[in-house]
Structure formats: C-alpha cells, structure tokens
Amino acid sequence: MIRLALALFLLVVPAAAHATDAGWALLRDGGHVVLLRHAMVTGTTDPANFDIGNCATQVNLSARGKQQASKIGALFAARAAPIERILSSRYCRCLDTARTAFEAEPELFAPLDLLKGDDAQKAAQIAAIMKEIRAYSGSDNLVLVTHLENIVALTGVSPREGEAVVVEPQGDGLRVLGRVTF
C-alpha cells in the first residue's frame, strides 16, 4: 500500500511541475487572462458579523498566505511575466494578495466577490466577469484575484490557495490553457 501511494505521488509531482512550466511559458508571452485564487487564509468562512469594508470582520491572509503572496510576486518578476491590469474581489484576502504580490493597488471589481446565493445574482456575476475577460486584448497579462467558488464556476477547475489558472474565452465559456502553483 505504501509503495502504491509513493508511486502515485511520484507520478503526480512531475505532472504538476510540467503544468506550472507550461503556465509560466504562457505568462511570459503576455496577452493572457489569469484567474488567481487568493493566498492562504486563517479560517474557512467569514464570521456572522462580516463587513466587506472592515478586514477585522473577515477571514484574512495567514502568515503563510502573506509569504505565499510575496512569492507569487517575486516569481512573476523573476519569470518576466508582464502584467497590464489587476482586478480584485473587494474581500480583504484578495486585495491583500494582489497588493502584496504585485506591489500595486488593484482595481476593485465587485463581480469577483464570492458568488451570491441567488442563481440570478450568480449568473449576473459570471456574466460580468466573462464580459471583462472577452473584452481583454492587451499585450501583457490581466490578473483577476478572486475566490475558489468563482474559479470553479468559470472553469470547472478547483485551484489551491494562491494558484493561478490561465484562461481564454472559448464559445460561451473559458478554456484552461495552463496552471501555475506557488
């Protein structure tokens, strides 16, 4: 049983490294859209007294998350992955990820907030994000810092905290071109 687990681990690690290398190659070329899940956080759900304008009432980046966000920025710089614009959810964990990683003030983009419970509101959020992605035609990369649920709804992919998913519009949805794990 241990040998089987070890064999599976050894097969998965090179695949993840390859996926990351392919993702970096895309980002170096520029002109891509990146869905970036916020870095590691202190908890799992926001408390009942949640206030979008008050970070003290939200789940925030952990110490490890702050280090991870710094690493994201350092790797973008080291890999010469150009960034044209950064859009972020209004949640503090996303804003702090963007600010720490890219040492810039991101543009607030409310559709990147956690998806609403109402189906019509969810559809409106997804439509607004898709409109922004379809409209992008820059030569550098567009980074959208958001949440797990949003990325899953847009791509079907479940990224880790701090993972980047490189996408392009395809038909009514998005095609995943690559992933970068930090």
C-alpha positions, 0 to 999 in steps of 0.5 A: 500500500505504501509503495502504491501511494509513493508511486502515485505521488511520484507520478503526480509531482512531475505532472504538476511541475510540467503544468506550472512550466507550461503556465509560466511559458504562457505568462511570459508571452503576455496577452493572457487572462489569469484567474488567481485564487487568493493566498492562504487564509486563517479560517474557512468562512467569514464570521456572522458579523462580516463587513466587506469594508472592515478586514477585522470582520473577515477571514484574512491572509495567514502568515503563510498566505502573506509569504505565499503572496510575496512569492507569487510576486517575486516569481512573476518578476523573476519569470518576466511575466508582464502584467497590464491590469489587476482586478480584485474581489473587494474581500480583504484576502484578495486585495491583500494578495494582489497588493502584496504580490504585485506591489500595486493597488488593484482595481476593485471589481465587485463581480469577483466577490464570492458568488451570491446565493441567488442563481440570478445574482450568480449568473449576473456575476459570471456574466460580468466577469466573462464580459471583462475577460472577452473584452481583454486584448492587451499585450501583457497579462490581466490578473483577476484575484478572486475566490475558489467558488468563482474559479470553479464556476468559470472553469470547472477547475478547483485551484489551491490557495494562491494558484493561478489558472490561465484562461481564454474565452472559448464559445460561451465559456473559458478554456484552461490553457495552463496552471501555475502553483506557488 
